[in-house]
Amino acid sequence: MDVQDSGIQVVGVTTPALFAGPESDPLQVVRVQVRRTRPVGPFTLSVVGPGVGTPRPRLVRADTVEAYAGVDARAELPGGKPESALQSVVEAAVRVRGAAPGERLPVRAVIATPDGRTLSTYDCTLTVAEPGWTVRLVPHFHYDPMWWNTQAAYTALWDTPARPGEAEKGWEYTGVPAFTLVPLHLQQARDDPAYRFVLSEIDYLKPFWDTHPEHRDEIRQLIAEGRLEIVGGTYNEPSTNLTSAETTVRSAVHGLGFHRGVLGAEPRTAWQLDVFGHDPAFPALMRGAGLDSAVLARGPHHQWGPMMDTWGAALRPPTAMQLPAEYDWLGPDGTGLLLHYLPAHYSAGWFSHQAPSAEDAAEQLLGLYELLRQGAATRNVLIPMGTDFSWPHPWALDVQHAWNRRYTWPRMEHSGPREHFGAVRAELAARGERPLPVTREMGPVYTGKEVTYADVKQAHRAAENLVQEAETFAALAHGLGLVEYPGDALDKAWRHLLHAAHHDAVTGTFSDQVYLDLLPTWREASELADDVRESALAALTAVADTRGPGDTAVTVFNPVSWTRTDVVRVRVTRALLGAGDLTRIGVRDEAGEVAPVLVEHAGAHDVHLAFLATDLPPLGHRTWWLVAADAPLSGGWQPRPDAEPALQNEALRVEADPARGGGLCRVTDLRTGQELLTPGEVDELVVQDEYAAHPFFEEGPWHLLPKGPGIGSGAAPADSCTVERSPLGARIVSTGRTGEARWTRTTTLWTGLDRVELTTRIDEFTGSDQLLRLRVPADVPGAQPLAQTATAAVARGFAFPDTDTGTDRTRAPWTLDTPCLNWFALSSTLRAALTGPDGTPAGQRALGAGEIVLPDAGLPGYGAPVPGTEATDPLRDLVTALVHRGVTA
């Protein structure tokens, strides 16, 4: 209601979660939008309603005529339009009694003269807020040692001025490198004692430390004062679902070694901001390294989180989150880290740096706080104040100082994550509650990065395995006093692998120049490891007793911790074998038994042989001797053109169908009689057309982007399908073409081994934007996908490999493929047995990822206080028991 011709009108009211007044008696702030058509005042503003009052109505001074003259003068400017009114926002601090946070109360905003005459009223609703909140601004910059640009640019050369006559650089070649960013943040800390910030990755910290000794004392002093927090605890931000557990552990060893041993810091928080591949064991391994918390932005709510679909889109409330922003992220062993998941991503607070003033930036941060608090586990909100290669936020300190002078709650401060996690733990403890225990995988995110540049994944895994073998045998040889331990060579090999484990390296999401820069990384790591391994094996072999029935001893070492029987390949010179018949060469064991060899290659100077090495002891060795047999027993692969396309050994029988691409149509386990393939189907190579980039999300290399099911090799006859036999087993070799791919597919059964080896080689590919898959129609009713991860076997859901990712992005925008460490399967680690009302069995269901539904009233420690000194935690015990059986929840 407005008094006629009063010249003033209330046109809107908002009730943000702000408080003024003393902490002991906080008053909620109500913002009233006032419109004035002529000079008015002085006037008072109050807000009243049931249980709501304004202890001190806000007094606003009278307007001046000059103010209105300035407004109307805009009409005289070119293109200007006259304005008939001024609008402003006036804040009133109100006391609310008897209402809980979240309740909506009817109130009236009243503008009156100092003597009590009403000028304007406005009826609205006040949403009761909760005092006691704290907003922590965490300045940071995300650093990639490689991505679209190179490590040299991102570290030191990115802001080098262009030389005379040099062409203008594109956006990806223009920016602020780490060597400029670190001094800028140090400078901000010198300028204002309230400034706090974080630094993390070794990729830039060590080069900066080495080349800028003038800043070392300052860095150590800021760390000691708690104004600089070192976070991360790893070499960089690794993609741990594409690497081994050993690589993750070494990343922590090197990262913490520098953070603690050189900088004198004590990191507590794993800093995984941009990582889009989290192995389930990561939180447990980092807990074992001495960390107690983690921050990440990607996963479990796809790449951009629950508050936006694409980068830079308008934020929405985090209502899609099933979990609060803070919870206990547990590994398969039940230990882990207190996680802060960044619902609005790691650049959330940085966008406000473009605000025209500190006041505008404050409003943007207030809006962000209003959204983020809806997903917080406690009255603590963390806002990251940085982005990729970002300098200090120009308004953040001004906002903090002005904010805390004006408001009591939420309190705003610059800090590192340690203070945030400490406050979260303290508040939960005060409420008698605990963080929710969660073992659910933080993925899949960016499924394309599991296969993009497949060669780098293969190179990385091969180098990892080789380095670990080299370490193992070098340690044995050194322990026996045979060699000096090659620590320097192994250290360099590991540093190569840790550098390449970065989430923009092993993932393949990089530019061509970065690809070329990284290739020597994997090559040198492999060469160093190979030299170490061969030297160690030579030393161990030299002291082994290889005396036996033949002149040429072949000593086979087993690098794994279990007894093993497998095919071994060895290269020997013609001189050692003599000029005899290769079919009469055999291998004799220590018991005198002679076995055949497979001649895989017979050259003028050397011969490649293979034989079955049986019962190799764990981390041990056995010796065989090459001998001349009395009769032919060895040889190479021999085609059998007239043989039916079927193979059999002691354990398995397989059949192929030449009319359907030579794919396997039957696999029979002879020990049980079970058919392992779905009747009527064959294993095949599938070629799918792909979008060059996601129709909605873009980012081509990061996604798998099929346009539908594609075509399989089983849709057409094979060009050839031949059975070949050898002294060690038999194989079916099929050739053909599917779409733009010409291929050779080989199915091998080795005598004495209970496995079927399937090998597909792409001989020619002339297409582009196509995805190649292998499809094996395993017939395992009721099973779930099961994958080996770094330290466990984890059940997962089925993916959508046949989807068209561009047809309906709201239904199936991603294929949801996931990687494994070494193997995947169809199986079940835990099953739910269902019964009818009378107890009759009604079926079983294999469990994968689980959902635990809590009662509305909560459980002790989770939504309800723990009674007395109760120390048990049934929910955590359940979650841990499930993950021990491969079921995440």
Phi, psi and omega in degrees: 000138180233138173288132184302131176060031176282343180080004182219146184207137171275124184245358179182153179220134172234153182233077179291166181277062181240148179224146174238181179084182182289154179298330181286341180215067184290143180246131182285139181272131174244129180259125184244126178269122186245136178243129181235131181261350177200169180305127183222148171127178355293161178214164178245151177237131175220157177233126185228159178170178179301117182076007183233130177214164180246100183303321181229094178306143184282126179262126180244131183291167180289148174286158175255153178297325182300325179299319180285328177298321179295323179294311182294333181295343178299333181295338181275351179280155178304123180076005182284157178233140179292144175243138185260001184207154170255144175236141179211165179246128179244134182257136174240141179258119187243152175258131180246128181240140171073019180231142181270153176307136181098340178292150180247121185244140175286130179222167177229129173272130185235126171254129184218163173284162180303335179270007172101003181280125182288132178252324181199145175228160181208118179272135183203190181238133176258124174270117185292127180260172182246127177282174174093006181278154176228133175255123179251119178269124184244096176293137179202168163225133177278130184241129172250122177291344174201148175193250173284334178246179187264168178297324179300316181290309184295333182272316190222330195253002190296327183258019176296127180300147178295142177285156179306128179085354181285141180296151179297137183278148175286172185300324183287351179246017180227122180181190182250115183280170183299324182293342173265324184293316182300311177299327178296318179289324175297319178298318179298322178294325176292323185287330185217116181298343180281350185285132173232148179203172181236151169230157189216277199295142176295332182306328177247331183295315181294313176301321179294316180299319183290326187259352181230065182298340181294344181259000187295313181297320180297317180297314180296323179294316179296323177296315181297325180279352182080013181267341173240120178252126175272125183237170176113292181072003179232171182298316176207210176255088188278152173269090193283349177278000175247007182228174182273166176297326180297321178295319178298316180297316180294327176299320177290321180300312181287318181296309180290330177300320178283314182301314183275310189285330182257309184280338183079021180265171177225080182299141176240345190240123170290131189246086187251045191307307191256002185293134178238037174201095185252115174290143181303333183278351186305311182297325180290319179296320179289327174298318178296335179276356177106002177274160180228004184204169181206153174229131176211160183242333185254118183095138009269002185258069182045194193284334184249000174088179186281353187257353177204155180264329180225159182303128176082001180290158178300138183280147173241164178300150183279045185289343179284350182287126174277344184236155174290171181292337178242129174201167178279113179270109188252146175271181182298342179269359178092359175255161181178207189233150169285117187260138163250112175272131183273096186297330181256016174079174188279357177254013192308312183275348186289330184303332181289354179292342179272000179297146182288344182207167177296324179296318177294321177297322178298320179295321178294319179291326175297315178298321178294318177300317181301325178283313187293328183294340179291341179249003185282146178282334179222188180276046180225128181238130177254127178240113177289128185252057179192178176206200179297121174054049185259142177273175180303138179299129187290339186247348194301315181293319177299319178298313182300312184296314180293321182300310185288337172288330188266324186236151175271315178225145353289146174288140179242133180208151170277136179199175169263177182292338183300317179295323179297311182294324176298319179292321178298313180297318183296317181292319177299317179296320179296329179273358184071031182237172182228158172294144177299133176276128185224126174250358182306139179294144179272048182188184005281146175231131180055070184295337179294332183290349176285341184233342180301133188051063183303332182296329181286328174296316180296318180296319182293313181295319178299319180291320176304309182298320182293318180296320180292321174299315181300316179300316183299308183288328177294322178295319178297313181296321179292319179298332177272003179075023185268330183217157167287141182291127185278060185298319183295316181296316180291323178299316180294320178299317179294320179298322175302313184290324178293319176299316184281350177282358180303153186288356171245017180243285181298340178286338182082010182266066185218177179275169179298321181296320178295320177304313180294324179293327185277334183305316177297336178299307181291323181297312183292323177301317180293317181295318178298314181294321180297318178299317181295313182298313183295323178294318180294316180295323177298319179293319180292320180294325183297332181258359177281149177276101182251019176292133182192199187280358181228163180282331184253109179266139175242107180262124184252126180256140179255113184275357185255171189263023176221157178295138189223141170235124183197172179282132180244138178246139182218144177249126180232155181277156177300327182298323179290327183275339184078190184263015185286179180287123181294337180288347180261008177275136175221177174241135180247134177269182185291343178271357178094001179284134180256133180235157181283165173237155174261123178270103183273335179204134178234098181260180181290331186246331180218164182229136177258121183241154174224145175210166181269113177267119187255147171053048174289126182291154179302128180048039181227200183210159169223157181240135170242161181235133174286127183225162174268123181274161180287333182222160178300132176219351185242178179159189181256195177285129181241120179295144174236082189302329185267358183284146175292150183285071180214147179228156178205138169231200184294333188249331192221153171229134179232149177227140178247158180242102180301332181288345179237059174069012183072015180287156179290129177253343177215137168226117185245129173276107185292341180284332182239344185082003183284135172273127188264349179249151178293127181303137177088356181242163179229156172285144188204162169271130181246131177247119181245134170292145181235153167288144177295326175214157181298132183302337180246315185270345187060223175053058185309304185297343184275345187239153162271127194231053180294149176264011181145191188297332182078193179239145181251157179295340178286355181279352182217156178295151174289149173295324176209153178210104191235139173268133176234140181236153180215173178296341183257350183164199182217161180210157173247124181246119180242144176233156179176189179222136175231113184060234182269006184250123171260133192222161168232125181242132185235129175247123186237135169243120177266139175294127178093357178240139183262054178216156172253124178264124178246121181235129176240125177244127176273111183276333180201140175218121184245007183263189175207158181051052175226149182245130178253129179234158168251131183239120178244112186280065181297137182254090180230083186303134175078005183275164175243155171298139180228133184229140170282127174251191189302323183226011187204176169243125189236131176281143182223171176275169178284149178269184180236067186292339183266003186290156167263105188289352181253349184288314183216091185292339180281341181264311183212071181284346181227154178280337180065028170295150179226152178271168172228170179284301180230328184215156170224163187204169165252119185194195172209135177261341180204136181233146174262125178265127182254140178229156177279178181303331181267008180088001179290132178303132181247000179133177179227157180221122175291140183258137173245240174291133185252156174242123175255118184261120179272150176295156181303326181280356180081180175239159176305121183095347183223088183089351176216144183293151175287126182289132175055231181255029181306123182253345181285157182219080185301325181294314179296321178298320179294313180299318180292318179297321179295314183290333174297336176258016175086006181255113178273153183205000000 
